[in-house]
């Protein structure tokens, strides 16, 4: 059996000791674990950004990969931590909805509350459950621990609201749900809902509907179906976020005859 693969996604940043501490706990318990950083540059406490990031990355990993996710604005509060099995992947996450974009289709196979402190570090910090709860639990799971030992099944869990486009006569209004490193504005409007003759507007400007970035001259504001299958507004060889001063939540309007 290959050494277990454990991925790490946090909002800790790359210039702090927090990521190193999590890795230290994991490797102290299982030196054979393979650790892979997905990102430690999630904007602080930004659950919507993290949820989109996870939905775009996690499904492409080998079945059974264990993902440790620490974006946890409620650390030290009443929220619990969860072990989740969904779409062939295993996740350790706070119960704040950050993982629930992955559970739209299919639903999770298993959700367990982390309640048994015998698998945690002691003493338990009130501000660093990624190090003291999720990291040691991940290590124990990678060594073959049955997840049923971690605690009881979860009867319910927090679901992060996912905005949906609003349809009106000859008009579809959605919003930006993710801004990538290039400043491209990914919306929640399905690509198949946009007819070739449609007009796309955002922040008072109209974007030229194209098939690919290369279809327009540099600095042109364009609309294209993204790799996620949804409408994306971009600037060819530039940043739409900077030009439009747009962010998650900015409205995107598609108009035309259907």
C-alpha positions, 0 to 999 in steps of 0.5 A, spaced: 500 500 500 502 506 498 504 511 503 497 515 505 496 522 501 494 528 505 493 535 502 493 541 506 488 547 505 488 553 510 488 561 510 495 561 514 499 564 509 506 562 507 510 567 512 507 564 519 509 558 523 502 555 523 503 551 517 509 548 519 506 546 526 501 542 522 506 538 518 510 537 524 504 534 528 502 530 522 509 527 521 511 526 528 505 521 528 506 518 521 513 519 518 511 516 512 505 520 510 505 524 504 503 531 505 501 536 499 500 543 500 494 545 496 494 552 498 495 556 504 493 563 501 486 563 502 484 570 504 483 570 511 476 567 514 473 567 507 469 561 507 466 562 500 473 563 497 475 557 500 469 553 498 469 555 491 477 553 491 475 546 494 470 545 489 475 546 483 480 542 486 478 536 491 474 532 485 481 531 481 485 527 486 485 520 487 480 516 490 481 516 498 485 522 498 485 525 505 484 533 505 485 537 511 482 544 511 483 549 516 479 555 514 475 556 521 473 563 523 469 560 529 475 556 532 474 556 539 467 557 539 461 552 539 462 549 532 464 542 531 469 539 527 467 533 522 470 527 518 466 527 511 466 522 505 464 525 499 465 523 492 470 518 493 474 523 497 475 524 505 475 531 508 477 533 515 473 540 516 470 545 521 463 545 521 462 551 517 459 549 511 466 550 507 466 543 504 458 543 502 459 545 495 462 538 494 456 535 497 451 538 491 451 532 487 452 527 490 450 528 497 456 525 502 456 518 504 458 519 511 459 525 516 462 524 523 463 529 528 470 529 531 468 528 539 473 523 542 479 527 545 483 521 545 485 522 538 487 530 539 493 533 542 493 535 549 493 541 552 488 543 547 489 550 544 482 554 543 485 558 537 489 552 533 484 546 532 488 545 526 494 543 529 491 540 535 485 536 532 485 536 525 492 534 524 493 528 529 486 526 527 489 526 520 495 522 522 491 517 526 486 516 520 492 515 515 495 509 520 488 506 519 484 508 524 476 506 523 473 513 522 467 510 526 472 511 532 472 519 532 465 520 534 458 519 532 455 520 526 452 527 524 445 528 524 446 535 520 451 540 518 452 547 516 451 549 509 454 554 506 449 558 502 450 558 494 447 564 490 443 562 484 442 566 478 435 570 477 431 569 471 427 575 468 424 576 461 430 576 457 435 577 462 439 573 467 442 576 473 448 572 476 454 574 480 461 573 481 463 568 486 470 567 485 476 572 483 482 568 480 490 570 480 489 573 473 483 577 476 478 573 472 471 574 474 468 567 475 460 568 475 455 563 477 451 563 471 451 556 467 455 557 460 449 553 457 444 559 459 448 564 455 446 564 447 451 566 442 447 573 441 447 575 448 449 581 451 454 581 458 454 587 462 458 588 469 459 594 473 456 598 467 460 596 462 459 591 456 463 585 455 464 582 448 462 574 448 468 570 445 470 563 445 477 564 448 481 569 450 485 569 444 479 571 440 480 578 442 485 584 442 489 585 448 486 589 454 479 587 451 473 586 456 471 579 454 466 574 457 467 567 456 465 560 458 470 558 464 473 551 465 468 551 471 463 551 465 460 558 468 460 565 465 467 568 466 468 576 465 476 577 463 480 582 460 485 579 455 492 579 457 489 584 463 485 584 470 478 585 470 478 585 477 482 591 477 479 595 471 472 594 474 474 594 481 469 588 482 469 582 487 465 576 489 458 579 489 459 584 483 452 583 479 453 580 472 447 581 467 446 577 461 440 580 456 438 578 450 432 574 446 431 566 449 
